[in-house]
Structure formats: structure tokens, C-alpha cells
């Protein structure tokens, strides 16, 4: 039988009401629901009372403990800086964690070898992607200073950075994503953007100040 999986939000809303007992769920507390916009239950009315939290970071443990647990609660917290929910771990039965740990211990060396090979392949692929992304920048901005396209690509495509080069559209070499990567580079290297901070101006105001300088440089780099 497949494991039943539910989301557990450490809610960012001021208060929500449990559909089972009617108790209000305050901000920062667990709310079990498909989303914060759907009806859900407080943690006490959920099936996860007595379950154990398994932190993220070990994909094999995460996958296998879910497989052995009757239910799985994916715990999500609100990242204010990134404006999105992110995974904090999962709640599963304690016995499921024990079974998963035994299974992981039995093939630990084999998985380590596979992961090492996979990491080497990903590194080669990432380097190739950066080269192609840089070529796409040069094609779109032929007057970009020499070797600057590579500098832009490395920065935009940095792993785990969340920058535009890691987005799905950028990997399709979407023109808008390339423009955003180039704009970000120009903002920091061709304008006085960074020097404007600490002078009583907000980020939005500073971006507005340098907007026309960025546009001017973009036009210069794109002209054939």
C-alpha cells in the first residue's frame, strides 16, 4: 500500500482554524493541509502525533523512511527572504526510520560509489552548460567586453544560488533570462549601485537611480 503523504505548514498566517476541533492555529505552528488556502487540521488532530521528525539531507533515508511509514508529513516553513515555502524535513513512524537506517547501512558503500560517479558527471555537465550559456550571452550581446560573457555565466549559473542561470527557462537559453543575467552583472560592475547603500536609500530607489545607466550599457553591448 502506498504511503499517504500530507503537507505540514509552519504557517506564516496570523491564525487558521482546525476543521476538526475548531481551535485556531497561530502563526508559526503546524497546520496540516494541502496548502494554507485549503481547510486543514491542527497538529493534535492530525495522524502525525507520535511521529518522529527526520531532517532533510539524506535522500536515501528520506525516500526509504517514507516507504516504510503508513503516513508521511512533509514539514514546510516559510522563507521570508526567498518568499517561498521550503522543506524542513518529514514526520514518519519511528519504526520506519529504523528500517530505513538498516537498509541504508547495508548498501552504504555502493551508494557512495554511485554518488561519486554521478557527481563527476554533473560537474562535467555544469561546466559544459556554463560554456554554452556564455556563448548565448555573446550571441545576444556581441559587443560585450572580451571574456565578460564567461564571468556573467559563471555567476548566473552558480549551483544552489537560486540565480537566473539555474532556472528552467535559462536552461532553454530564453532571451529574457539571459537579459536578466547581463543586467545583474552591469548593475554591479558598470554602475555605482553598490556604493549607494548605507546612504538612507532603499533598494527599490537605488535600482531606479541606476536603471537608465543599465539600459544604456545594454544597448551598447547589443549593437552590431
N, C-alpha and C positions, 0 to 999 in steps of 0.2 A: 504493500500500500504506500502511495506517495505521501511524503511529508507535507502537512499543512503549514504554509508559510504566511505570516502576517507582519505588517509593519508596526513598530512601536515608536511613536514620535515623542521625543522630549520637546514638547510643544513650545513654539515661540509666541503663541497667542496668550492673551491675558487669562482667559478661562474658557473651558469647554465643559460640556455636561456629559456624563456617562449615560448611555441609552438604557443601561440595565438597572442601575441603582439611583440614577438621577443626581449623584454627587458631582460637584464642579471639580474639574481637573485644572489646577492653576498652572501658570506659565512655568516651564522647565520640568514639569512632571510627565510621567509616561502616559500616553494616550494611544490605545490600540485601535487602529483603523486603517482603511486603505489610503486615506490622506486626511489632513486636518480639515478638509472641507466635507468629509463624509461623517456620518454618525459612527461613533465608536464607544469603547468602554474604558473605564479607569483600569489601572493595573490589577487591582484587587478582584475585579470581575472578569479578568482575562484568564485564559488557560495557562498562563506562564508563571503563576505563583509557585514558588519552589524550584523553578528552573535556574540554571546556572549561566552566568554571562561568560561567553567565550570571546576574548578580544580579537580584532582583525590582525592580519599579518601573516598567518599561516594558511595558505589556500587549501592545502590537503586536509588540515584539521577542520576548517570551516565546512568544506564540502562533505567530509565523511561524518562529522558530528550531526549535521543536518540530516543525512541519510538514515542515521540510527535513531533519531528522535521523532516521537509522534507528531510534535509540532515544533515550529521554529519561529522565533520572534526576532525580526531584523530591527535592531535599535538604531534610530537615526536622530542626530542632533543638528540644530540649525547653526551653520557657519555664517556669522554676521558679515564677515569680510567678503566672502565669496557669494553671499546671498543665495545659499542653497543648502539643502539637507545633505549630510554626509554620514556614512556608516560608522557607527561606534563599536559594533560587534553584534553578536547574536545570542539569544537566550535559547538554550536547548536543555534536554534532560541530562542530569549528571552521568547517568549510565551510558548515554550516547557519547559523551566526551571520553569516558574511559575506553569504550570500544574503539573509537576513532584513534586514540593515542596508541593503543596496541597495534592497530593496523598500520599507522604511520611509522612506528618503531620498526616494524618488520620489513619495510621497504625503503627505509630512510636513505641508505647508500645509493640505491638505484634511482630514486627521485632526485638526489643531489647531482648525480651524473647527468641525468636528463636536463635538469635546470641549468647546469653549467653549459651544456651544448646549446640549449635554447637561448641563453643569454648571449653567447658568442654570435649566434645567428642574428639576434635582434640588434646587436651593436653594429654589425656589418650593414644591416638594413637601414639603421638610423643614419649612418654615415652617408649611405647612398641617397637617402631621402634629402638630407641637408644639401648635398651637391645638386640634386635636381631642383630643389626649392630655390637655391641660389641662381641657377640657370633661368628659372622662371622669373625671378626678380630682374635679372639682367635683360631678359627679353622685353619685359614690360617697362623697364626704366633703363634704356640703353645709355643714357648719359650719367648714370650713377658712377661716382668715383671708383677708380680701379680697386678691386678686391673688397669693396664695401658690401657687395651683394652677399659674399660669404659671411661676413661679420653679422649682417642682418639675419641671415638664415640660421646661423648658429644660435643667436639669441632668441629668435622667434620659435625655434623648434626644440628648445631645451626640454629634456624629459621632465615630467612631473611639474612643470612650471605653470601649466594652465594657460600659456600664451597662445596667440592665434595660430602659430605653426603646428600646434598639436591637435587642432580641431579637425573634424571630418571634412569640412569644406576646404580647408587649407590643403589637406592631403589629396584633394582633387584639383589643386592648383587654381582655386577660384580667385578671380582677379580682385575681388573685394578684400579677401583675406590677405593677399599679397600687399595690397594698398595699406591695410592696417599695420602690417609688419613694418613697412617702409616708413609710414607716418610716425610710428613709435620711435624708430631709430632717429629720424630727423628731429623729432621733438627734443630728444635728449642730447643730440650731438651738433645740431645746426642752429639751435635757438638758445635763449637764456632761460629756458623753462626751469631747470633745476635750481638756478640761482634765485628764483622768485619766492621760493618757500621760506618761511620764517620772517616774512615782512608784513604779516597781517592779512594776507590774501588767501582765499580758499582755492582748492584745486580746480574747481569749475571756472573761477575767474582767471586763474593763470593760464588754463588751456585756451580760454577765449582770447587772451592777450597774444599768444603765440600762433594762433590759428592761421593768420594771413602769412606769417613767415613760413609756416609749414607748406601752405598751398603754393607759395612762390617757388620753394625748392622742389616740390613735387613736379611742377610744370617744367622747371629747368632739367630735371633728370629724365623726364619723359620725352622731351623734344628730340626729334631725329635730326 
